Amino acid sequence: MFLTVFLICMALGMLVGFLAGLLGIGGGLIIVPALVFVLPMLDIQGEIALHIALATSLASIVVTSSTAAFNHYKIGNIPLPLAKVLAPFVAIGAIMGAVIADELSTKVLTVFFSSFVILLACYMLFSIRQTVHRNLPQKKFLRGVATITGVIASLMGISGGAIMVPFLTYCGVNILRAIGVSTACGMIVSLFGTVAYIFAGMGHDNIPDWSIGYVYLPAVLGISLTSTILASYGVKLATQLPVKTIKKVFAAFLIVVAIEMMI
């Protein structure tokens, strides 16, 4: 069973790496539901399985987001002035989110996760036909959004791209640049969120073997080993598809995850 779980995580890694490059997300919206299903196979109790899934998802996203961010940086998709404004505050938010998650029950976290995914899916679905040209808000507002994004991303075990991409495109940022910035912020969120989850899980009862805090290392290893394989293909496809197509793929992806979580 341990080998089966490891192989499942390797397959997850390939899918996550591709989506990280294509959609600017770290793959947590896939990893978290998958791990919630897989972890009980190893007799990891349900009351702690979601916390472990969230922490493990963030830990694995460190690799996928870093790879995707590097590829986007090489082709000029990351506007550095904007990334520098957002990055420190998504880091603060990620730490806050991990601390909050440690205090919440599995039921509350599950409701939060599925509800927010549905909201994201609805927004992306109904905004597909919109062409918006706005100026970016002031830095104070951007910092606030970045902090909130970090909190929500950490609570959901995601990189924050599902929040950051719609926000930046709404503000008139080109979709490819929005995806590029979100991958850079996702790298920061996942790194700081992982460290916070490690400390939050230290000394907790029922933590499985081969774990550091809430982070389950075998799953992280399995996902990380294969996550970089298809990341560059996702980035290349993102530069070739029209804007509307990318938005449709992004919306469809969120809807599928939302339905799966509701079931």
C-alpha positions in Angstrom: 0.0 0.0 0.0 2.9 2.3 0.8 4.3 1.7 -2.7 0.8 2.3 -4.3 0.5 5.7 -2.5 4.0 6.7 -3.6 3.2 5.8 -7.3 -0.1 7.7 -7.1 1.8 10.7 -5.8 4.3 10.5 -8.7 1.4 10.5 -11.2 0.0 13.5 -9.4 3.3 15.3 -9.7 3.3 15.1 -13.5 -0.2 16.5 -13.7 0.5 19.2 -11.1 3.7 20.3 -12.9 1.9 20.7 -16.2 -1.0 22.8 -14.6 1.5 24.9 -12.7 3.1 26.0 -16.0 -0.2 26.4 -17.9 -2.4 28.0 -15.4 0.0 29.6 -12.9 -1.2 27.4 -10.0 0.9 25.1 -7.9 -1.6 22.2 -8.2 -3.0 22.3 -4.6 -6.5 22.2 -5.9 -5.7 18.7 -7.2 -3.2 17.6 -4.6 -5.4 18.3 -1.5 -8.5 16.3 -2.6 -6.3 13.5 -3.9 -4.3 13.2 -0.6 -7.5 13.3 1.5 -8.6 10.2 -0.5 -5.2 8.5 -0.5 -3.9 9.1 3.1 -6.5 6.9 4.8 -5.0 4.0 2.9 -2.0 4.4 5.2 -4.3 4.4 8.3 -3.8 8.1 8.8 -6.9 9.2 10.7 -9.5 11.4 9.0 -9.3 14.1 11.7 -5.7 14.9 10.8 -5.7 13.8 7.2 -6.8 17.1 5.8 -4.2 19.1 7.8 -1.5 16.7 6.5 -2.9 17.0 3.0 -2.8 20.9 3.2 0.8 20.9 4.6 2.1 18.2 2.2 0.5 20.0 -0.8 2.3 23.3 0.1 5.6 21.4 0.5 5.3 19.8 -2.9 4.3 23.1 -4.5 7.6 24.6 -3.5 9.2 22.6 -6.3 6.4 23.0 -8.9 6.0 26.7 -8.4 9.7 27.3 -8.4 10.1 25.5 -11.7 7.2 27.2 -13.3 8.3 30.7 -12.0 11.8 30.1 -13.5 10.3 29.2 -16.9 8.0 32.2 -16.9 10.9 34.5 -15.8 13.0 33.3 -18.7 10.4 34.3 -21.3 9.7 37.7 -19.6 6.3 36.9 -18.1 7.1 38.2 -14.6 6.9 42.0 -14.1 9.4 42.3 -11.2 8.2 45.6 -9.8 4.7 44.1 -9.2 6.2 40.8 -7.9 8.3 42.8 -5.3 5.2 44.5 -4.0 3.2 41.3 -3.6 5.8 38.8 -2.4 6.5 39.9 1.2 2.8 40.1 2.0 1.8 36.8 0.6 4.6 35.3 2.8 3.1 37.0 5.9 -0.4 35.7 4.9 0.8 32.2 4.4 2.2 32.0 7.9 -1.0 33.4 9.3 -3.0 30.8 7.3 -1.1 27.9 8.7 -1.5 29.1 12.3 -5.3 29.5 11.7 -5.6 26.1 10.0 -4.0 24.4 13.1 -6.9 25.7 15.2 -9.7 24.7 12.9 -11.4 21.3 12.7 -11.4 19.1 9.6 -15.1 19.8 9.0 -14.6 23.6 9.0 -11.5 23.3 6.7 -13.4 21.0 4.3 -16.4 23.4 4.1 -14.0 26.4 3.6 -12.0 24.6 0.9 -15.0 23.4 -1.2 -17.0 26.7 -0.8 -14.1 28.9 -1.9 -13.4 26.6 -4.9 -17.0 27.0 -6.0 -16.7 30.8 -5.7 -13.6 30.9 -7.8 -15.1 28.6 -10.4 -18.2 30.8 -10.7 -16.2 34.0 -11.0 -13.9 32.6 -13.8 -16.9 31.1 -15.6 -18.9 34.3 -15.8 -15.9 36.5 -16.5 -14.7 34.6 -19.6 -16.4 37.1 -22.0 -15.2 40.2 -20.1 -12.4 42.3 -21.5 -11.3 44.5 -18.7 -8.8 47.3 -18.9 -8.1 49.0 -15.5 -5.2 50.4 -13.8 -3.6 48.5 -10.9 -4.8 49.8 -7.5 -2.5 51.6 -5.0 0.2 49.6 -3.3 -1.6 49.6 0.1 -4.5 47.8 -1.6 -2.2 45.4 -3.4 -0.5 44.5 -0.1 -3.8 43.9 1.5 -4.9 41.6 -1.3 -1.5 39.8 -1.2 -1.9 39.2 2.6 -5.4 37.8 2.2 -4.3 35.7 -0.7 -1.5 34.2 1.4 -3.9 33.4 4.2 -6.5 31.7 2.0 -3.8 29.9 0.0 -2.3 28.4 3.1 -5.7 27.4 4.5 -6.4 25.6 1.2 -3.0 24.1 0.6 -2.7 26.0 -2.7 -0.2 28.4 -4.2 -2.7 31.3 -4.5 -2.8 31.4 -8.3 -6.5 30.6 -8.3 -7.0 33.9 -6.4 -4.1 36.0 -7.8 -4.7 35.3 -11.5 -8.4 36.4 -11.5 -7.6 39.5 -9.4 -4.7 40.7 -11.6 -6.6 40.0 -14.9 -9.6 42.0 -13.4 -7.2 44.9 -12.8 -6.2 44.8 -16.5 -2.9 42.8 -16.2 -2.2 40.7 -19.3 -3.2 37.0 -18.6 0.3 35.7 -19.2 1.9 38.3 -16.9 -0.8 37.6 -14.3 0.1 33.9 -14.5 3.8 34.7 -14.3 3.4 36.8 -11.2 1.2 34.2 -9.5 3.8 31.5 -10.0 6.4 33.7 -8.3 4.0 34.5 -5.4 3.1 30.8 -5.3 6.7 29.9 -4.7 6.8 32.3 -1.7 3.4 31.1 -0.3 4.3 27.5 -0.5 7.8 28.0 1.1 6.6 30.1 4.1 3.4 28.1 4.5 5.3 24.8 4.6 7.6 26.1 7.4 4.6 27.3 9.4 2.8 24.0 9.0 5.9 22.1 10.2 6.1 24.1 13.4 2.3 23.9 13.9 2.3 20.1 13.7 5.3 19.5 15.9 4.3 17.3 18.9 0.8 16.8 17.6 -0.8 13.4 18.4 -1.3 10.8 15.6 1.3 12.3 13.3 2.4 9.4 11.0 5.9 8.2 10.6 8.1 9.9 8.0 6.5 13.2 8.8 8.0 16.6 9.8 5.2 18.4 11.6 2.1 18.1 9.3 4.3 17.5 6.2 4.2 13.8 5.0 7.6 13.3 3.3 6.9 10.3 1.1 4.1 12.1 -0.6 6.2 15.2 -1.0 9.0 13.1 -2.5 6.7 11.3 -5.0 5.1 14.5 -6.2 8.3 16.4 -6.4 10.2 13.7 -8.3 7.9 14.1 -11.3 6.5 17.6 -11.0 9.2 19.2 -13.1 8.8 16.8 -16.1 5.8 18.6 -17.7 6.1 22.1 -16.2 8.0 23.5 -19.2 5.3 22.1 -21.6 2.6 23.9 -19.6 4.5 27.2 -19.9 4.9 26.8 -23.7 1.3 26.0 -24.1 0.3 29.0 -22.1 2.2 31.2 -24.6 0.5 29.6 -27.6 -3.2 29.6 -26.6 -5.4 32.6 -26.9 -6.5 34.5 -23.8 -10.1 33.2 -23.9 -9.0 29.6 -24.2 -6.7 29.9 -21.1 -9.6 31.4 -19.1 -11.9 28.6 -20.2 -9.4 26.0 -19.2 -8.9 27.7 -15.9 -12.6 27.9 -15.2 -13.3 24.4 -16.2 -10.5 23.1 -14.0 -11.9 24.9 -11.0 -15.5 23.6 -11.7 -14.3 20.0 -11.9 -12.5 20.3 -8.6 -15.5 22.0 -6.9 -17.8 19.2 -8.0 -15.4 16.5 -6.8 -15.1 18.2 -3.4 -18.9 18.6 -3.1 -19.3 14.9 -3.8 
